[in-house]
Amino acid sequence: MTVLDDRSFETYREASMPVLETERLILRAPRLEDVKAIAALANDRRIAENTRRIPHPYTVADAEQFVRGVNAGGGEMALVITLADGTLIGSCGLGLLDGAVPEIGYWLGVPYWGKGFATEAVRAVIDYAFAELNHHALQAGARVTNPASRRILEKCGFQWTGVGLCRIRAIASSAPIDMFRLDRGLWASLKSWREVRRVA
């Protein structure tokens, strides 16, 4: 058996993760050299209060722990979102958090809000989850106080299923969230429709 050092293990783990490319974005596994950029972007209360697991303040040590611990198995996948020039702008992932249906989570640095990047990244992860991982359904949540995140999910085809409570690490409390679900059949219909519109 060969023992891998940290750098070798990181390279091995990254090689096992997909690289997803969209019109404007590249989604790839996080690397140790991303730690400072992740910490700089994620250290914003507006981001932390709208995600489950991001603490506030968010330090370089938190970012390093994230990079070292993510994508190590267990059905969870996290990718950083970059622009074509390599600028890191956020993260998007897929995990089994509350049951058998995988959940999509995402965040973007505040300077990149309102430009359609989150919708583009979420669509890429949805396509990968259904086409490559063969999932039958996905779920997602958005705080009821976060209408922008709700719009992203709706643009990606998610259907509202109700309101629930979710523990938010940054506020050390639970908060109400709108819950959403996307089934494989609806995804396939929407994808076909988008392809027809692109050709027309």
Secondary structure, DSSP 8 states (H G I E B T S, - for coil): -----HHHHHHHHHHTS--EE-SSEEEE---GGGHHHHHHHH--HHHHTTSSS--SS--HHHHHHHHHHTTSSTT-EEEEEEETT--EEEEEEEE-SSSSS-EEEEEE-GGGTTSSHHHHHHHHHHHHHHHTS--SEEEEEEETT-HHHHHHHHHTT-EEEEEEEEEEGGGTEEEEEEEEEEEHHHHHHHHHHHHHHHH-
